[in-house]
Amino acid sequence: MTEKKATEVRREEIIIASLSLVEQYGLDNLNIADIARVVGLVPSAIYRHFGGKGVIIENLIEFAGASLQGNISQVLIAESNSVSRLELLFNLHVKLIKEQRAIPRMLFSLLSSDKNVHLKQKMLLVINTYIENIKKIIVEGQVKGEIFPEVDGGAAGILYMGMVQPLMVLSQSDDDLINIYPVPLWEIYRRGITR
């Protein structure tokens, strides 16, 4: 007999299992039967907690967004210098990619397809919110004189994500490369925005 657990505990188990399955098999292959098997439930129990695969994917997107926002919050507390904030954020993002390989797989799957425009828009909102937060750090650094005033904050935010994107691709196939490139990438970026 399956142990009765609190709804929030069970929902978290389902999300963790879903992330694991997305990491292994991709978002398109995620299905309720496999999630139920990993969690140790019958499929109908998964539907009771989430209502279906689409709702689970929405929660995975929310998990990705909360992870990125958690990193932003952490750097705002830990560092006062804007350049140091950007560096710490970059390192936290690389760490997230290494630890949650499902996030890049989910991102690529959703953004490269129009199968579910609603989910694609939710993922884009997460990415755009993250870029806006990076832009705020850059603009704050310009006000403090830590970042060149002529740097376009929006373009620098997109370029920042541009450093992360190839690392996300590399993380899918070669652990050595994702360990080699973060430091030189950061140094090139830092030299481009600072005095």
N, C-alpha and C positions, 0 to 999 in steps of 0.2 A: 504494500500500500504506500502511495506517495505521501510524504510528510507535508502537512498543512503549514504553509508559511504566510507571513504578512504579505499583503498585496505589493507593497513597495519593494520588499526583498525579492519576491518572485519576478517582478518587472525588471529589476536590476539584473537578475540571473538571465533573463531572456535577452536583454540588451547585450550582456557580455557574451553569451552564446552566439548571438547574431553577429557581433563583431568578429568573433573567432571564425565563424563560417564564411563571412565576407572576405576575410584575410586569406583563407584557404582556397575558396572556390569562386570568389567574385560576387558582386551584387546581383547580377542577373540569375545566378544559380541559388540564391537564398530562397529557402522554402520553409513553410510552417512545419512540415513533417521532420525535417532535419533539426530545426530549432527545438522542437518537442523532444526528439531523441537525445540531444545533447543535454537539455535541462532535466530530462527524466520525467516528462509529463506526456499526456496524450494531446494530440493536436487541438482538440476542442478547448483545452485549458489555456493554450496560447491565445486563441480567439477571445476567450473571456477577458484576458488581460489587455489585449491590444486591438482586437477587432479585425486584424488581417495584416498582410505583409506590408501594404502601403503605410499603415500607421507605425509599424515597426521601423521602417526606413525613415519616416519622419522623426522618430525618436533617435535614430542613429545620427541624423543630421543635427538634431539638437545637442546630442552628445559631443559631436565635433565642434559645434559652435561654443558650447560651454567650456570645452577644453581650451580653445583658442582664447576665449574671454578670460578664463582663469589665468592663462599665461600673461595676458595684458595686465590684469589686476596685480599679479605677483611682481611684475617689473615696476609698476607704479609705486609699490610699497618699498621695494628693495633698493631702487636707484633714484637719485635726483637728477643726475646728468642725463640729458636726452640721448647722447651717443651711447652711453653705458646701458641705458634702457633698451635701445635698439639692438645692441649686441647681445644682452641677456635674452631678449625676446627671440632673436634668431636662434640662439643656442637651445632655448626651451622648445622652439618649433621643431628643430632637428631632432631633439629628444622625443617629442611627441610622434614624429614620423617613424622613428625607430621602434617605439613601444606600441604604437597603434597603427600597424600597417594596413588595417582595414580602411582607415580614413582616406589615404590617397587612392586606394582602389575604388572606394565609393565616389569620391570626387570625380575621378576620370570617367567612371561609368555614367554618372548623372549628367555631367557637363558635355559629354560627347554624343548624347542621344536626346531626341525629342519624344521618347516613348512616354515619359510622364513629365509634362511641362510644369506641373505644380511642384513636384519634388525638385526639379532642376532649378526653379525659381527660389525655392527655400535654400538650396545649396549656394546659389549665387548671392543670396542675401547674407549668408554667413561669411562668405569670402569678401564681399563688399564692405561689410561692417568691420571686418578685421583690417582691411586696407585703410578705411577711414580712421581707425584707431592708430594705425602706424602714421598716417598723415598728421594727426594731432600731435604725436610725439615729435615729429619732424618740425612742424610749425612752432611748437613750444621751444625746441632747440634753436630755431632761428631767432625767436624773440630774446632768448638768453645769450645769443651770440656764440652758440656751440656748433651751429650748422650754418654753412654758407647761406646768406640771405637770398641769393639768386637761384637757389635750388627750388624747383617746382615741387611742392609737397605732394601733390597727387601723383605726378610722374615718379617721384622717388618712392612713394608707397607701392606703386605697381612694380617698379624695378626690384624693390625689396621682396615682393612675392615672386618675382622672376628669378631670384636666387634660390628660393625654396623649391620651385617647380621642378628643375632638373634633379634636385636631390630626391624629390618624391618619386620620380621615374627611376632613378638609380637604386633607390631603396627596394624596389620590387625585384631586383635581380642581382645586385652586387653589394654586399655589406662593406667591403673594403673601400669602395668609392665613396659611400656616404660618410665614412670615417675620415677620408683623406681631404675632401673638398670644402667642408664648412669653414675652416680657418682661412684659407686663401680667398674664398668668396667674400667672407666678411671684410677682410683687409682691403680688397678692391672697392667694395661698397663704401667703407669708412673713408677711404682716401677721396672718393668722389663727392662726399657731402661735407667734409670737415676742413677746417683750416690747417 
